[in-house]
Each structure stands twice: as structure tokens, then as C-alpha cells.
């Protein structure tokens, strides 16, 4: 019975984490927290850049549509002017 008790105490002691193990794990956790903050910062910057690119693309599309409408109006006016000069 005494041998079983000693064996149980020995297994319990060797199976427990030491303070060094806990310190190492805490250090790894702290490093991971820093990495998460860094990744989050990069992701936020990337989202901002993507949002700005989307706004620029929308503005470019609107400008192209305006230019196309202006070109159509100018073409119509030139055709009308050309046809008018042909009647004279």
C-alpha cells in the first residue's frame, strides 16, 4: 500500500507542469497576442486600401460614362451640322 502511495505521488509530480513550462507557455501566448495585433493592423490597412481602390474605380467608371455621353452628344451635333450643310 505504501508503495502504491509513493508511486501515485511520483506520477502526479512528474505529470504536472513546472513553473518554467508555464512561463514558456505564457511567453508564447504573449508573442501570439502581439502577432495578432500586428496582423489585425495590416488587415485594417489592406481593407482601407481596398475601399479606396473601389471608390477610385467607381469614380473612373462615372467619368467614363460621362465622357461617353458627351461623345454621343457631340457626335449627334456634328452629324446634324454635317447634314445641315449638305442641304445648302
C-alpha positions as CSV (number, residue, x, y, z in Angstrom):
1,X,0.0,0.0,0.0
2,X,2.9,2.4,0.9
3,X,4.5,1.5,-2.5
4,X,1.3,2.4,-4.3
5,X,1.1,5.7,-2.5
6,X,4.7,6.6,-3.3
7,X,4.1,5.6,-7.0
8,X,1.0,7.8,-7.1
9,X,2.8,10.8,-5.7
10,X,5.7,10.2,-8.2
11,X,3.4,10.0,-11.2
12,X,1.5,13.1,-10.0
13,X,4.7,15.1,-9.6
14,X,6.2,14.2,-12.9
15,X,2.8,14.8,-14.7
16,X,2.4,18.4,-13.5
17,X,3.7,21.4,-15.4
18,X,6.6,23.2,-13.9
19,X,6.8,26.9,-13.4
20,X,9.3,27.1,-16.3
21,X,6.8,25.3,-18.5
22,X,4.1,27.8,-17.5
23,X,6.4,30.7,-18.1
24,X,7.3,29.4,-21.5
25,X,3.7,29.0,-22.4
26,X,2.9,32.5,-21.2
27,X,5.7,33.9,-23.3
28,X,4.4,32.1,-26.3
29,X,0.9,33.4,-25.6
30,X,2.2,37.0,-25.3
31,X,4.1,36.7,-28.6
32,X,1.0,35.4,-30.3
33,X,-1.0,38.3,-28.9
34,X,1.5,40.7,-30.4
35,X,1.3,38.9,-33.7
36,X,-2.5,39.0,-33.7
37,X,-2.4,42.8,-33.2
38,X,0.1,43.1,-36.0
39,X,-2.0,41.0,-38.4
40,X,-5.1,42.9,-37.4
41,X,-3.3,46.2,-38.2
42,X,-2.2,45.0,-41.6
43,X,-5.7,43.7,-42.4
44,X,-7.2,47.0,-41.4
45,X,-4.8,48.9,-43.7
46,X,-5.5,46.4,-46.5
47,X,-9.2,47.0,-46.1
48,X,-8.8,50.7,-46.2
49,X,-6.7,50.5,-49.4
50,X,-9.3,48.2,-51.0
51,X,-12.1,50.6,-50.0
52,X,-10.1,53.5,-51.6
53,X,-9.5,51.5,-54.7
54,X,-13.2,50.7,-55.0
55,X,-14.0,54.4,-54.7
56,X,-11.4,55.3,-57.3
57,X,-12.8,52.6,-59.7
58,X,-16.4,53.9,-59.2
59,X,-15.2,57.5,-59.9
60,X,-13.3,56.3,-63.0
61,X,-16.4,54.4,-64.2
62,X,-18.6,57.5,-63.7
63,X,-16.1,59.7,-65.6
64,X,-16.0,57.2,-68.4
65,X,-19.8,57.2,-68.6
66,X,-19.9,61.0,-68.6
67,X,-17.3,61.0,-71.4
68,X,-19.3,58.5,-73.4
69,X,-22.4,60.6,-73.1
70,X,-20.5,63.7,-74.1
71,X,-19.0,61.9,-77.1
72,X,-22.5,60.7,-78.2
73,X,-23.9,64.2,-77.8
74,X,-21.0,65.7,-79.8
75,X,-21.4,63.1,-82.5
76,X,-25.1,63.8,-82.8
77,X,-24.5,67.5,-83.1
78,X,-21.7,67.0,-85.7
79,X,-23.9,64.7,-87.7
80,X,-26.7,67.2,-87.6
81,X,-24.4,70.0,-88.6
82,X,-23.0,67.9,-91.5
83,X,-26.5,67.0,-92.7
84,X,-27.5,70.7,-92.5
85,X,-24.5,71.7,-94.6
86,X,-25.5,69.1,-97.2
87,X,-28.9,70.7,-97.8
88,X,-27.5,74.0,-98.7
